[in-house]
Amino acid sequence: MSIPIIIDTDAGSDDIMAIAYLLSRRDVRIEAITVVHGLAHVAAGARNLRRLLCVAGQESVPVFEGEEEALRGSREFPPQWRDLTDTLPGVRLPEANAPLPEIGAVEYLRERFQRSSGPVRILALGPLTNLALALRGVSNPHAVIDEIVTMGGAIDVPGNLRDGNSGPGLNETAEWNIYCDPDAAAEVFDCDVPQLLVPLDATNQVPIDTPFVAQFQSLDLTPIGQVIADLLRTFSPVIATGRFYAWDPLAAVALLDPTVVQTRSVRLKVVREGHDVGRTVPAVWDDKSPVKVALQADAARFNAAFTAVFRHNAGSKLGIV
């Protein structure tokens, strides 16, 4: 039986890698993709994801455009990152002809959470604005959400805002996804449903480096695997610096195989203003908390799982294409 999933994403390069992984699994059914502000501008990100769906032969998956701004304030990714993510130079994608849905992402999510069409798992790969707004007023989220898996935050390691910023006095504690909308993150983490947070603590242990790229590009790749190969070439200057990690792909693999990470249950606090805005703080390590954080990751296990789905005729008892 396929696993129903909704993906909420800011359509960054690593988001595309994560989504391509899930699109390549026969044991996954993506109900919808909702796009939020972040690395890509919402309209450009939605367009790129619709084009990716064409490559996967899954044009029927709806892509909903979501919130363009945080709940409060404005903390955006660097403009040059957003331009590169919007345009994806060198990545070969067909044009998408399917029309956009008439409603936006938050309206879709609210309707989905309020109707009794069965529970769903959510993979959150960007700022949590769409989800925070959609969850407001949901009286029994347990009935409609099996789990929320989020890539974001930093627990016992420094943040990553220095990537894209420089200068003295920089916030060294926050991770970009949470930093862009800390109020939304606080609301979602307080939601009483099972959650897995995949922070920098885990993703720092899974680099996408030059050897990984060489090994990936040597494979007999599926069409969607060729898209990922293009993407890795486009971002090769960043990869060569040693600052590119399997942020969102690790979260996608952990959604299906939790053993790729080691976790602890925690009650999280998000700093919502001041110098360390966006910092994720473990208020209490508590086995009864619905939120688990991944503090360790198995890079070899991740690499094997991720690359397998993009090989021609790989086959798997897990349903890998």
N, C-alpha and C positions, 0 to 999 in steps of 0.2 A: 504494500500500500504506500502510495506516495505521501510525503510529508508536506502539508500546506504551509507556505511561508509567504510573508509580506516583507519586502526589503525597503527600508527607508534609507536614502543615500544622498550624498552630495556629489556623486558622479565623478569623483577623482580617479586618477589612474589606478590606484590600488582597489578602489571600489569596483571598477570595471573588471579587474582580475578576480575579485571575490564573486561577482555576479556571474562572470563567465564560468567559473568553477561550478556554481550551483546549476546553471543552465545545462551543464554537461553531465549532470547526474539524473539517471532515470528514476531514482527513488525520491526525487524532489518535485513538488508542484508549486511553482511560483504563482500565487494568486494575483499579485500586483506589485508594482514598483512605485514608490512615492519619492519625489525629489525635493530636497530641502536646500536652502542656501548653504554655501560652504566653499569648497574648492571650485566647482563650476558654478556659473550663474544658472539659475533654475531652468530657464528655457533651453539654453545650450546643453545642459546636462541631460534634460529629458530627450532632446533630439538625439544625442549620442547614444543613449540607452535604447531608444527605439531602433536605431540602426544596428546596435548589437543584437537585439532580438531578431532582426531579419537574418543575420548570419546564423543564429541558432535555430532558425525555422520556428520561432515561437512568437510571431507577430501578434498573436491573440492576447498575449499578456498586456494588460493596460498599464500605461505609465501616466501618473498623475503629477501635475506640477504643484508644488507646495509653497511654503513660506519663503519670502525673499529676505526677511530680516529677523533678528533675534527678538525675543519677547521684550527686551529692554536694552537700550544702548546699542552700540555698533562696534564690533570687534571682528574685522574681516581678515581673511587670508590675504597675503601680498598680491597686488594686482598682476604681477608678471606670472605668478602661479595660476591665477584664475584664467588669464588669457591662454596660457598653454593648455590648460585643462579643457577650456571651451572648444579649442580648435583641434587638438590632438594631431598636430602635423606628423605626417608619415604613417598614420594608422589608417589602413584601408577598410572603409566601412561603406556599405551601400546606402542609398537614400531610403528613408522609410516613407511609405505611402499611407499607412493607417492613420486615421484622424485622431487627434487628442480627445480624451474624454471631456465632457461638458462641465464636469464638476472638478474642484481642486482636491488636493491631497488630503487636507484636514477634513473636508466634508466627506470624502470617501471613507477615511478611517473611522470617523464618528459613526457613520451608517453601518460600517462593518462590525464595529464593536457593540452596536445596539441591536443587531439582528441575530437570530439564533441559527446561524448556518454552520455551527461547529467551531471549536477553538482553532487558533492559528498560532504559529511561532513567528516572532518578529526579529529580523536582523537589522540593527540600527548601525549605520556606517558613517554618519555625519553628525552635525549638531542636532539636538533632540527637540527642536522647536515643533515640528509637525506632530510628534507623538505627545508632547506635553499638552498641546492644545486639544488634540483628539481625545485624550484620556480624561479631560475635565468633564465631570458629570457622569462618567461611567460608574454605575453603582456597584457592579460586581465584575471587576475585570478578570477574576479567576475563571469565570464562565466562558470567556472568549479568547483569553491569551494563555497559552501553555507556558511560554517563556519569552523573555526579551533578552537577546544577546547583543551587547553594545560594544563597539570598539571605541575606547576613549579613556582618558584619565592617566594619572601616574601616581602610584602609591608610595613606593620606597625608592624611586629613581627620579632624576630631574625631569622636568617637562621638556617639550621640544619647540618652544616658541623662538628659541635662538635661531632655528632654521627659518630663514626668511626675515629675521630682524637682527639688529646689531645695536651696540651702544651700551653705556653704563646704566645700571639701575633696572635692567630688564627683569621681568617676571620669569624666574627660573623653575617654577614649580608646576605650571599648567601645561596640559596637552591641548592641541589645537581644537579638536572637536568639542570639548567641554568648555574651553575658553570662549569660543564663539557665542555660546548661549548657556552660561552657568545656571541661570534661573530655570530654564527648561530641563537641564540635567537634574537639578535638585528635585523638581516635580516628578520626573520619571523614576528616579531612584527611590522616592518615597512611595511609589505605587506598590501595592501589596500583591505582587505576582512574582513567580520565580524569575530571577535575573542572573545573567552571567556578564560580568564586565571584563573585557580583555584590554588591559591597559598597557602602557609602554613597558612595564615590568616584564611582561611576557613577550611582546612583539620585538623588544630589543634583542631577544635571544634567537630571532628568526630573520636573519638578514637576507635581503634580495641583493646578492653581490655578483661580481663578475663571473665567478665559477658557476653560480646558479644559472645565470643567463646563458652562458655557453652550453651548459648541460641541457637546458630547456630548448634552446634553438637547434640542438643536434637531433631532437626527436622527430619522428614521422608524425607531424602534427595534423590534427583535425582543422577544419576551417576556422573555428573559433579559437583554436590554439594558435593559428597563424596571426590572428588579431592580437593576442597577448604577446607574441614574438615581436610584432610591429611596435606595440606599446613599450616593450622593454628597450627596443632600439631608440625610440623617441626620448626616453628618460635615461639613456645610458650615461649622459654627463653627470646626473645626480647619483646614479648607481655607482659610478666610478669613484665618487667621494667617500663611499662607505656609509652614507646616511639614508639609505633606502631600505625599508624593512617590510615584512609581510603583515602590515597593520591590519587591513580589512580581510585579506585572504585567510589569515590565521583565525579571525573571528568566524568566518564562513566554515572553515574546516571544523572548528570547535563546536559549532552548532550541530553538526552531524556526528562528530566523534569527540565527545568531551574528554577522552583520555589523552588528547594531544596537549592538554594543559593540566596543571595542578592548581587547585583553588583553595581558598579559605572564605568562610562566610563572614560578612562584615556589615555593619551599619555605617553608611557613608554620609559624610557631610561635604557639601560643595561650597567653597568660598565664593560669595556672590558679588563682592565689591572690594575695593582696596587694591593694594599692590599685588597680592597673590590671587586675584580674581581668577576663577576657573580651577583652582587647585582642588583635588579630590583627597579628602582627609578621612582615614579610617577612625571614626569616632569610637566605635566599640567593635572588637572582634567577637562575634556572637553567632554560635551555631544555629540559633533560631532565626537569624535574619534570612529573608528570601533572596538577598543579593550575595552572590559569590564573586570573588575577584580572582582572576588568573595571575598567579605570581611566578609561575615557571612554565616553560613551553618546551616541547620535544621537537627540535628543528628537523631531525632526520625523519621522524614520523610525518611531520607536516609536508616536507618536500616530497616524500613518496606519495602521499595522498593527493596532493595538489597536482603534481605533474602527470599522474596516472590518467586523469580524466581527459587529457588533451592528446593522448596517443591514439592513432588509428587502431581499431580492432583490439583495444586493450582488454575489454571485458572484465567483469567482476561479479562475484556473488552479491556484492553490495549494490549492484545496479548501475555501475559506472558505464557511461557510453563508450 
